[in-house]
């Protein structure tokens, strides 16, 4: 019988709110690997944004872009890029309102507005470098996720109401993830377990944010971090301790995996 397979979100789950990897979290993952339990990243980030973390934890498989690009041992096994025709309309709309966008593929990201303060703030909060300026970067190449910089309010609602082909998920005060309508971490995880021969009931998933809701509902055991969003806690099977209080280790212990 196969072991369980464990999926971890990054921000607010593996990394604390200072973007640091707690010692107890690293020890828990090391112990999982010793017990031959597969460990997979499941994040909204682009792959180039978390390569150092993969290296530190010796993890070789991931679900990225909230499910749009899935890689197993350095091989892409599933991809779901954004429809560029619909993205073109969104870019035109955002430019009319002076709302920056960032376009992301697996290797790099580019922005429509050079050094816009909202883009700079969001990247600083992730401890990432500000993307270079290239307003037509999305043309002629696959884009798996975009970021739209628009604060909460009527203008956000106008985007949501105007683009039924997209799923907008707020991840920052200033920014929304832009995904294909049916895109989610749950779909990416489904593709991974189909590839590996696991079943839905074998899946353990840890998350904390709005982009983790489908993943936590899909998993055989969905665990929300104690300091995560209330929406995540409501759909989880149980709530572990906060990330900074060894929430990962505690949750795995509670499940009997460690």
N, C-alpha and C positions, 0 to 999 in steps of 0.2 A: 504493500500500500504506500502511495506517495505521501511525503510530508505535506504540511501546509506550505503555502507560498505567501510571503508578506510584502505588501506594498506600502511605501512611505512617501507622504508629501514632504516637501523640503521646508519652506518658510513657515515658522510657527509650529513645526512638527519635529523634523530632525534638527533644524537650526532654531535657536532661541530668538528672542526679539531684538537681540544685538547682533544677529547673524553669526552666532558662535555655535559650534557643535559641542554640547555638554559631554563631559567625560563619561557619564553613565550611559548616554545614548550610544557612544562609540563602543563601549564595552558590551552593551546589549547586542549590537549588530555583529560584533566579533564572535560572540557566543552563538548567535544564530548560525553563522557560517560554519563554526566548528561542528554544529549539530546537523549540517547539511540541509538547512532550511533555506531555500532560495529567497534572496532579498532583491527587491526591485524598487527603483525610484518611480514615483508617480507625481508629476509636477506640472504647473503651468509655465514654468521656465522653458526657454530654448536650450537645447543641448550644450551649446557653447557657454552658457551661463553657469553650468554646474560641473564642468569637467574636473576642477580641483577636488570637489567633494567626492565624485566617483573614484578618483585616484586614492584619496585618503581612506575611504571605506572599502576599497577594492571591490566595487560593484561594477558589473559590466552590462547591465540591462536596465532599460528605463522606458517609461511612458512619459512623453514630453508634450508641450503645447496643449495641456489638458486633453490628451488623447489623440492628437492629430499626427504624431510621429512616434512610432514604437520601434525600439531597437533591442535586439537580443544578441549579446556577444558581438557587438560592432556591426551587426547586419540589420538593416531596416526590414522589418517584417510587415509593417502597415504604415500607410501614409494617407492623409486626407487633407490636401491643400484647399485653401479658400478659392472660391469661384472668382476669377480675376475680373470678370465683367461686372459683377455686383460690387466687388471691392472698388473698382473705378468710380462707380456712382457714389460710394461712401466717401472716397477721397475728395471728390468734387464738392460734396456737401460739407465736409469738415473744413475744407479750405475756405469756403464761403463764410464760415463762422469763425475763422482763425483758430480752429481747434487742431492742435498738432496730432500727428499719428506717427507710430513706429511700426515698421514692417520687419517681420522676423522669419528667417528660415533656420535650418539646423546649424548653419555655420556663422551667421552674422545678423546684425540688425542695422537698419538705417531709419532716419527720421525726416519728416517733412519740414521741420523748423529747427534751425541751427541754434542749439544751446537755449532752448525755451526753458524758463524757470520751472515749469511744472514737470517737464520731462527730466530735467536735471534733479529735481527733488525726488522723484520716484526712483531714479537710478541710484541716487545716493543712498536712499533707504534700503535698497537691495545690495549695497556695497558693490555696485557695478559701474563700469565706465560708460560715460555718455555716448550714445550711438552717433556715428558720423552722419553728416547731412547729405541726403540723396532723395529728393522728393519723388523720383520715378523709379526707385529701387524695385518696387513691386512688379514692374512691367517685364514680362519675358522670363520669369523664373517662378518656381513654386513658393508661395507664402503660406505658412502653416498657421500663423496667428498674427494679428495686428493689435496694437494698443491705440485706443482712442482717448485723447485727453479732454475730458469734459466733466465738470463737477455735477453733483446731484442737482436735480431740478427739472424745469420744463424742457430745456434743450436735450437733456439725457432722454427724457420720455419721447421726444420727437424722433430721436434716432431709433429707439426701441420700436416705435410704432411704424416707422417708415421702412424698416429693413427686416422683413420676416425671414429672410435667408440666413440671418446671423443670430447668434446667441451672444448677448452682451453680459459679461460678469464683472462686477466691480471688485477690484483687488486693491485699490488705493484711493485715497481721498480725491486725487486728480484724474484717475485713469480707469478705463474699462478694458478688459480683454475682449477681443472680437474673434469669434469662432464660427465655423460652419454651424448651422442651426442644430443639427443632431450630434455635434461633437461634444464629447465629455470624457473624463478620465475613465468612467465605467466602460465605455466602448473600447478604449485603448487597452484596458485590463482584460476585457473579453478576448481581444485579439491575441494578447500575450498568452493567456492560459490555454486558448485553443491551440496555439503553436506548441506549447509545452505538454499538453495532455492533462491539464488540471481541470477541475470543475469549480463552478461558482462557490460551492460550499467549502472548498479548500482555501478560499481567499481570505486573508486577514489584511485589513487596510487601516492605516492611521492617517488622520487629517484634522484640519482645524478651521478651514475657510469655506467661503461660499462656493468655490470651485471644486470642493470635495464632497458636496452633497450626494451626487449621483454615485460616486465611488463608495461612500459609506453605506448607502442603501443597497448597492449591488453586492457588496462583500458578504461572505458567510459570517464574518465577524467584523463589523465596522466600529472603530474606536476613535472617539473624538478627544482631542486634548483638553485638559481642564481649563485652560485659558483661551480656548477657541471661541469661534462665533456661536451664539446661541442656536442658530439654525442648524449648525453641524451637530451640536449636542442633541438636538431633538430627533434627528434621524439616525443617530448612532445606536449601536447595541448596548454600549456602555461608555461612560466618560472616565478617562484616566486622569492622573494628576497633571498639572501644568508641565510644559516642556522643560522649564528650568528646575523642576523638582523630580527629575528622572521619570517623567511620565511614560516614556517609551518602555523603559525597563519594567516599571510597575504594571503597565498594560499587558506586556508579554508574560509576566509572571502570573497575572490574574487569569490569563488564558491557559496557563499550564504549558506554554511553549518553552519557557526558561525555568 
